[in-house]
Amino acid sequence: MQVGFIGLGLMGEPMAANVRRHGIPLTVWNRSRPAADRLVEAGATRAATAYEVVGSCDATIVMLADAEAVARVLAPAGATFRAAVRGRGIVHMGTTDPSFSAWLDARVRESGGWYVEAPVSGSRVPAAAGTLVAMTAGPSDRLDELATVFEAMCAQVLRCGLPPKATQMKLAINVLLIGMVTALAEAWHFAERQGLDLSTFAEAVRSGQLSAPVVRVKLDKLTDNDLTPQAALADVLRNAELIRSAAREAGVPVPVLEACHGLLVDAVRSGLGPLDMVGVVRAFPGRAS
């Protein structure tokens, strides 16, 4: 299978590198050159346009920041995209609104192509390690064809039904993730303001039942004061807004997520958007009574 990859950002580049590392023929396109240059050095082929990727590959992975980026890069309702995707597949691995994924599915299928959604849970570290968790939705035969591609990037691949069920599943996972990391930041700030020894606090968390992998990783970042992004606050805020939108549409209350959203808004407005999501810890002092 000739695989295409569009979107070589914080997550996309290591994911594409793992596809190539597993010996899968890979064609790439990115809006900026450096990431594509590195993939070409690893043996990938560079396409001149996103449409060239779609039209020359059996399946093209799209890993762009949001729905607006997908619409801007692919223009799925346009004639050029419709011609390129005929008889070929789009694998949407970014996180967008479920209604957008359903719309993209319809545009691809009405053009004679096939569509799979496969948003992933994890940040840059598991992306580089090939240990992401993919939530997939689409025709079973297409998911079977993509199995080796997903295995190159993911430790686990879950099947959720048909689009947009995988995207809805990803948003449900993100409700938990955002709540966990925000609560960790709050606990760290509380411990710090109480004058506790933070290394002892970190050891207590790591030693007990709260010691999930994401908690350990974010604890290390807090301990080292290293807020370089694995998942940037600005991106996490976008994900929180997707959840709020989907929750409103379904009439589902998400009070904990709403509280986290307020903190994320404060953090991004104060210029913390490029930092890792656990950098929300810096938004707490501004809320002191």
N, C-alpha and C positions, 0 to 999 in steps of 0.2 A: 504494500500500500504506500503510495506517495502521499505524504502528509504535508500540509501547509500550516504555517503559524503566523498569525497577524497580531501584533501587540507584544513587544519585548520589553516590558517595563519591569517594575520591582519583582513581580511574580512571574511574568511571562518569559523573561530571559532564562532563569534557571529551569523552568518547566521545559522550554524548547531544547535547552542543552541536554536535559535528560532523555528526551526523545531521540536526539541525535546520538547520544552516548550509547543507546541501545541498538544502534545500527539501522535505525529506521530512516529511509530517504526523506529529507526535509527541505522544504522551500520556505523562505522567510521574507517578511516585509515589515518594516517599522517606520514610523514617521521620522525618527532621528536615526542617524547612521551608526553610532558607536556599537550599540548592542547587536545590530545586524552584522557589523564587521566581525565581532567576536564569534558569532555563530558560523559565519562563512569560514573563518579560520578553523573551526571545528568540523568542517566538511559539509555545511549546509549550502544550498543554492540561494542566491539573492534574486528576488523578483523586482522588477522596476515599479510595479504598482500592486495594490491589494487585489485588483481584479485579475491580474496575471497569476497570483497565487491561487485564487479560487478556481480559475479556469484551467489550471495545469495540474491540480492535485485531486486525488480521489476524495479526500476529506480535509477541510481547512479548520484548524482550531482558531477561534477568535477570543483573545484575552485582552480586551480593552477596558478602560476605566469605568465606563458607564454607558447607558443607552445612547446618550448624545454622541459619544465617540463612535459607537458602532454605526449609528445612522449617518454620521458625517463621513466616515471612512468607506463604508460599503454602499450607502444610498440604496437600501434593499428594494425600494419600490421602483428604481430606475431601470432603464433598458439594458445598460451595460452589465449590471449585476445579474439581471434575469438571464441574459445570454451566457454569462460565465458560469452560473451555478447549475445550469441544466445538466442533469445526470450526475451531479456531484453533491458532496455533503458539506454542511456547516455544523461545526461542533462549538457551541457557545459556552465557554467556560468562565466568563466573567459573571459578576453578580449584578443583576438589574431587576427592575420591577417585573413581577410575574406577567403582568399584562403586556409588557414589551416583548418578553420571550415568546408569549403566545402569538403576538403580531408577527415577530420575525419568523417563527415556525410557519405561519400561513404564507408569508411572502416567499419563503424558500420552496415550499411544496407546490404553490401555484405556478412557480417557475420551472417545475420539473426536477427539482433537487430534493434532497432529504435533510432532515434536521434532528440534531440531538442536543440537548442541553446537559451540561456537566459542570456546574459550579463546584468549587473546591473549598474545603475547610482547611485552614492553615495559613501561615504567613511565609515570609521569604525563607526562613530556616528550613521548615519541612519541604518547601518547594525545591530548595537546593538539594536536600537529602533524598528526594523522591518519595516522601512519606506523607503526602497530602491525602485527604479523604475526599473522594469525588462522589457527589450525588448526581445520578444520571437519570434522564428521562428521554424516551424515544422508542422507535421500533426495535424489538428484541434482536432481529437479525443484524441491524446496524450496530447495536451495542456489542454483539458477538464479534463483529468485524473489527471493532475498535479496542478489543480487550487488551491486545499487546501494547497499544499506544497508551492506554490508561495505566497499565502496569508499569510503564516506564516512568510515570510521574507520581503514582499514588501507591500507598500501602494498602488502601481499601477502596473498593468501588461498590457503591450501593445503588440498587435499581429502585426507582421511586414511581414508575408508571410512565405516563405520557406527559409532555410539556403542558403546563408549567410546574408540574409537581416537584421537580428537582429544585427549581428556584424557590418555591414555597418552603421546601425542606431546608434549604440553605438559610433562608431568613429566620426560620425557627431556631436553627443552630446558633445564628448570630445573636438572637435574643439572649441566649445563655452566655455566649462568649463576651458580649459587651457588658453584661451584668457582672460576670466573674472578674474581668480585668478592672472595671471601675470600682468594684468592692475592694479588690486588692489595693488599689491606689488609695482608697479612703482609709483602709486599715493601716497602711503604711504612714499616711499623714497623721492619723490619730496617734499611732505609737510614737512618732517623732515628736509631736506636740506634747505628749505626756512625759517626754524625757526618757523614754525607754531605750535600751541598747538595741539598735536596729539589727545588728548581726544576730543577736539572740532571738529577736522577733522572727527574722528570716529562718533561723534554724528550727524554731517551733513550728512554723508553717510547713517547712519541708519534711519534718519528722512525723507529721500526722496525716489524717485522712484527707486533708485539703491539698495534698501535694500532687496535684494534676500536672501533666507536662507543661501546659500553658502557664500555670501558676509559677512553676520553677523557673521557666524562661524569663517571665516578667519580673520575678523576684531578683534574678541575677542582674537585670537591667537597672532596677531600682538600687540595688546594692552598689553597683559599679557607677551609678549616675551616668549611664549610657542610654541615651534616648534616641539613638539613631534608629530609623524606622525599619521595623519588620512589617508592620501594618500601620500606616500613617494615620494620625488623628483625623485629618481632613477626609480620608477615605472611609474611616470608621463612622464619621458623622454622616456621610452619604448613605452608608448602609443602615444606620439608625433611621434615617428619613425614609428609606425604602420600607423598613418594617412598619413605621408609623402609618405610612400611606396604605400598605396592605392591611394593617389592622383596622384602620378606619373603614376601608371598603368592606371588610368582613364583619364589622361590628364586634371586634375582639378587644377587650381591655388589655393594655400593656403598661401598667402604672410604674413598674420598676424601670422598664425601658424609657418611659417618659422622663423619669428623674435623671437617668444616664444621659439622655439626649440634651437636657438642659446644661449639664456639665460640659458635654462635648461642644455645644454651641459657645459657651463661655471660653473654653480652651482655644477654639479656632479663632474666635473674635479677638483674643488677646495675642494672636500671632503664633500659637503653638501647633498649628495645623501640620507642619512638616515633621513633627516629632512622632515617635512611636506612640501607640495608643495608650500605653501606661503613663505617658507624659501628662495625661489628664490629672495626675497628682498635683501638677502645678496650678490647676484651676481652683483647688480647695482653699488656699489662703485668702483668695478674693471673696470667699463666702463667709469668712469669719464674722460672727456677730459682734 
